[in-house]
Structure formats: structure tokens, C-alpha cells
Amino acid sequence: MGAEREITPDEFLRLIADARRWRLLRELATSDLRVNELVDRLDSPQNLVSYHLRELRDAGLVSARQSSADGRDTYYRLDAARCAERLGDVGAALHPGLRMIAAAPPLAAGARRRVLFLCTGNSSRSQMAEALLRHRSGGAVDARSAGSHPKAVHANAVRVMAERGIDISAATTKHLRRFSRVRFDRVVTLCDRVREICPEFLGDPLAMHWSIPDPALEGDNDDASYPAFARTVDELDARIGVLLAQLSQPKEDPRERPDRQRALSRR
């Protein structure tokens, strides 16, 4: 695939003004999704959804990644940082004083949130996500992590976090069953395989998926795979910035969520 094209502010506005493309961006702002899931959520033909996804990908607003659970599937994700840049460009194009600057709102007082990160081994991705969220929220978010097949915390996860000033050397791995009776506001799956077998949790928490490859698989030894860990922690950090903004919003009634209503309507 070629390099993404640069778009002007007016092109960006025309792009997101389309109702279907706006819906796609809204759906992907919460979770990485496959085409068939987007078809269901938009109630639109697959060829039409694929066309609009291609337009968004060409503009660099959406990217795609092959599923590690089923190579025939592709997960689509929103590039929130690029969307923010383009929105800022729109304001600046109208007037220099109108450039929009994203700022993470503070978490509401007395509304401590609980977030659970899940992957297969609970050895790298979920451990790093847990530590990053706890660190960036100043402990205001109760972040936890677990795996479907726990194994020892990876040395590169410890190393890459230490370089960011976060010590996870004493972290232990846990099986996801440990949290089966704990209420969370968000359950975030970081592994395509875990998403397929993720159990239900108390309180019907919002399920989110971040399709992130296992960095430990990129290389024959720790030195060879370390660059993948560095890229992974950068991606996690960017996504957690968006998650913090979502967590700053008032708590929602699970019964009122669009995804919940769609599930109920299909019964």
C-alpha cells in the first residue's frame, strides 16, 4: 500500500461530513472492529462500508491490521492523533486563533474508574497498559491486567517501562478468572485471540478492543524483539491518552449504550 495522501482542511471537512464515514469514525473511536462488525453497526452493505473505509485509510484517519486470531480477518482502528491534527488544522485555516488544542480533562472527583486489560500471557501488552494507565491517571484509575494463559512478565516489558520511569519489575501475572466477580467500567482486550474467548464480567462493562500484535513474537531473542516492545508501548501510551479522555466523561448506564441496544434488538 502506498503512502497516505495529505489532505487539506476543506478536504478533511468534506470527508467527515459524509454520514457513513462519520459513523465509522465514531464506532472506531471506542474499539478496533472488523468489517463485518462495522457492517452490522452501520446496517449498510459490505461493499459500501469497505469503500468508505478505503477513503478514510487513504486520508490516514484509519489504519488496518491483520487479525492474529484469524488471518482472514482485518481489524480497523482510528488514528486519533491524526484526527486531532486535522481538526486543529481546520480551526487554524479559518483563523490562526482558532486552532484547537486537545487537552485531557481531569477525572471527575469521587468517580474512580476500574479498567481491566486482557491479553494471552499477561506478560507484556496488558502489563504495560496497566502500568501506563495507573501512572498517567496518578492512581485515579484502578487499572488491572490478566491473561487467558498467564506466563512470566517479559524482561523487555520491564526494560521498556523502566526507560519511561515506571517500575514493573515486581509485577505478577494473573488469570482472567481472578477478576470474574469484580466490577469494571471498561474491559480492554489487547489480543485478538483473547477477544474471541473473553468472558462476561459483572455490571456489563464497556468492552473495548485494541488489536495489538505480541511484541515478543518479533525476533528470535530479547534484543531482536526490543524494538517491537518500544513501538508497542508508544501505541499503548497514545491509546491510553484517548481512554483517559473517555473515562473523564460521566458514567453511563449500560442499558443506554448503543452497542447494548443493538444486542437487545437482535434477540
C-alpha positions in Angstrom: 0.0 0.0 0.0 1.3 3.5 -0.9 1.9 6.3 1.4 -1.2 8.1 2.8 -2.1 11.3 0.9 -2.0 14.7 2.6 -5.5 16.3 2.7 -6.3 20.0 3.0 -8.6 21.3 5.8 -11.6 21.7 3.4 -11.0 18.1 2.0 -11.0 16.8 5.6 -14.3 18.6 6.3 -15.9 17.1 3.2 -14.5 13.7 4.1 -16.0 13.6 7.6 -19.3 15.3 6.5 -20.5 12.1 5.0 -22.8 10.4 7.4 -21.4 6.9 7.0 -17.8 8.0 7.3 -18.7 9.9 10.4 -20.4 6.8 11.9 -17.3 4.7 11.1 -15.1 7.2 12.9 -17.4 7.2 15.9 -17.5 3.4 16.1 -13.8 3.1 15.8 -13.2 5.8 18.4 -14.2 3.3 21.0 -12.9 0.0 19.7 -11.0 -1.7 16.9 -13.5 -3.6 14.7 -13.7 -5.9 11.8 -15.6 -5.1 8.6 -18.5 -7.5 9.4 -18.9 -5.8 12.7 -19.0 -2.3 11.1 -21.5 -3.6 8.5 -23.7 -4.7 11.3 -23.4 -1.4 13.3 -24.0 0.8 10.3 -26.6 -1.5 8.8 -25.0 -1.0 5.4 -23.8 -3.2 2.6 -20.3 -4.5 2.9 -19.1 -3.0 -0.4 -20.3 0.4 0.8 -18.6 0.1 4.2 -15.4 -1.1 2.5 -15.5 1.9 0.1 -15.8 4.4 2.9 -13.1 2.6 5.0 -10.7 2.9 2.0 -11.4 6.7 1.8 -10.6 7.1 5.5 -7.5 4.9 5.2 -6.2 6.9 2.2 -6.6 10.1 4.3 -4.6 8.4 7.2 -7.5 8.7 9.6 -8.0 4.9 9.8 -5.5 2.1 9.6 -5.8 -1.7 9.2 -4.1 -4.7 10.8 -4.5 -8.4 10.1 -6.0 -10.4 12.9 -3.6 -12.6 14.8 -6.6 -14.9 15.7 -7.8 -15.4 12.1 -5.6 -14.2 9.3 -8.6 -13.9 7.0 -9.9 -11.0 9.2 -8.7 -7.5 9.4 -9.1 -5.1 12.3 -9.6 -1.4 11.6 -8.6 1.3 14.1 -8.9 5.1 14.4 -5.8 7.2 14.3 -7.0 9.6 17.0 -3.8 11.6 16.9 -4.1 12.3 13.2 -7.8 13.1 13.5 -6.9 15.7 16.2 -4.2 17.2 14.0 -6.6 17.6 11.1 -9.2 19.1 13.3 -6.6 21.6 14.6 -5.7 22.4 11.0 -9.4 23.2 10.2 -9.5 25.7 13.0 -6.2 27.3 12.1 -7.3 27.5 8.4 -10.3 29.6 9.5 -8.3 31.8 11.8 -4.9 31.4 13.5 -6.5 32.0 16.8 -9.0 29.1 16.4 -6.5 26.2 16.2 -7.9 23.5 18.5 -5.5 22.0 21.1 -6.5 18.7 22.7 -6.3 18.7 26.4 -7.1 15.7 28.6 -9.9 16.7 31.0 -9.4 15.7 34.7 -11.2 12.7 36.0 -14.3 13.6 38.0 -13.8 13.7 41.7 -15.3 10.7 43.6 -15.8 8.8 40.4 -12.9 6.3 40.5 -12.9 4.1 37.4 -11.8 0.5 37.1 -10.2 -0.8 33.9 -9.1 -4.4 33.1 -6.6 -5.1 30.4 -6.5 -8.6 28.9 -4.1 -10.4 26.6 -3.0 -14.0 26.3 0.0 -14.3 28.6 -0.4 -11.2 30.7 3.4 -10.9 30.2 3.8 -7.7 28.2 1.0 -5.8 26.5 -1.5 -5.9 29.3 1.1 -5.3 32.0 2.4 -2.2 30.2 -1.1 -0.9 29.6 -2.0 -1.4 33.3 1.2 0.4 34.5 0.8 3.3 31.9 -2.9 3.9 32.9 -2.1 3.9 36.6 0.8 6.2 36.1 -0.9 8.7 33.7 -4.0 8.9 35.9 -2.0 9.4 39.1 -3.7 6.4 40.6 -7.1 7.9 40.0 -7.9 4.8 37.8 -7.9 1.4 39.3 -6.1 -0.4 36.5 -5.6 -4.2 36.5 -4.5 -6.8 34.0 -4.8 -10.5 33.4 -4.4 -13.2 30.7 -6.0 -16.4 29.5 -2.7 -18.3 29.7 -0.5 -16.4 32.1 3.3 -16.6 32.0 6.2 -14.7 33.5 6.4 -11.0 32.8 8.7 -10.4 29.8 12.1 -8.9 30.5 11.6 -6.4 27.7 8.4 -5.2 29.2 10.2 -4.4 32.4 13.1 -2.8 30.4 10.9 -0.6 28.2 8.8 0.6 31.1 11.9 1.4 33.2 13.1 3.6 30.4 9.9 5.6 30.9 10.4 5.8 34.6 7.9 3.2 35.5 9.0 0.1 37.5 7.0 -3.1 36.9 9.8 -5.5 37.9 7.7 -6.7 40.8 4.5 -7.3 38.7 2.9 -10.7 38.8 0.8 -12.3 36.2 -2.8 -13.4 36.8 -5.5 -15.5 35.1 -8.6 -13.6 34.0 -10.8 -15.8 36.1 -9.4 -13.9 39.1 -11.5 -10.9 38.2 -14.7 -12.7 37.1 -16.6 -11.3 40.1 -15.1 -7.8 40.0 -17.0 -4.9 38.5 -15.1 -2.8 35.9 -16.1 0.2 33.8 -14.0 -0.9 30.9 -12.6 -4.3 29.8 -10.0 -3.8 27.1 -8.7 -6.8 25.1 -5.3 -6.3 23.6 -5.0 -9.6 21.9 -7.2 -10.8 19.0 -7.3 -14.4 20.4 -8.4 -13.3 23.9 -11.2 -11.2 22.4 -12.7 -14.3 20.9 -12.9 -16.1 24.3 -13.4 -13.1 26.6 -16.0 -14.0 29.3 -18.7 -11.6 30.5 -17.9 -9.6 33.6 -20.2 -8.2 36.4 -22.1 -5.0 35.6 -21.9 -5.3 31.8 -18.7 -3.1 31.5 -18.0 -1.5 28.1 -15.9 -3.9 26.1 -13.1 -2.4 24.0 -10.6 -4.0 21.7 -7.2 -2.8 20.7 -5.7 -5.1 18.1 -2.0 -5.0 19.1 0.4 -7.8 18.0 2.5 -9.6 20.6 5.9 -7.8 20.5 7.6 -10.9 21.9 7.0 -12.7 18.6 9.0 -10.2 16.6 12.5 -11.6 17.0 14.4 -14.7 18.0 15.7 -13.2 21.2 15.1 -10.3 23.6 17.5 -7.9 21.8 15.8 -8.6 18.5 12.3 -8.1 19.8 13.0 -5.0 21.9 12.2 -2.5 19.1 8.8 -4.1 18.9 8.3 -3.5 22.6 9.3 0.1 22.1 6.7 0.5 19.3 4.1 -1.2 21.4 4.5 0.9 24.4 4.2 4.1 22.2 1.0 2.8 20.7 -0.4 1.9 24.2 0.5 5.3 25.5 -1.3 7.1 22.6 -4.4 4.9 23.1 -4.4 5.4 26.9 -4.4 9.2 26.3 -7.7 8.7 24.4 -9.0 6.3 27.1 -8.4 8.8 29.8 -10.5 11.4 28.0 -13.3 8.8 27.7 -13.1 8.0 31.4 -13.4 11.7 32.3 -17.0 11.6 30.9 -19.9 10.9 33.3 -20.6 7.3 34.0 -23.2 5.9 31.6 -26.0 3.5 32.2 -25.0 0.2 30.4 -28.6 -0.2 29.4 -28.4 3.1 27.4 -25.3 2.2 25.4 -25.8 1.9 21.6 -23.9 -1.5 21.5 -26.2 -2.8 24.2 -29.3 -1.7 22.4 -28.1 -3.3 19.2 -27.6 -6.6 21.0 -31.0 -6.5 22.6 -32.7 -5.7 19.3 -31.2 -8.9 17.7 -32.6 -11.2 20.4 
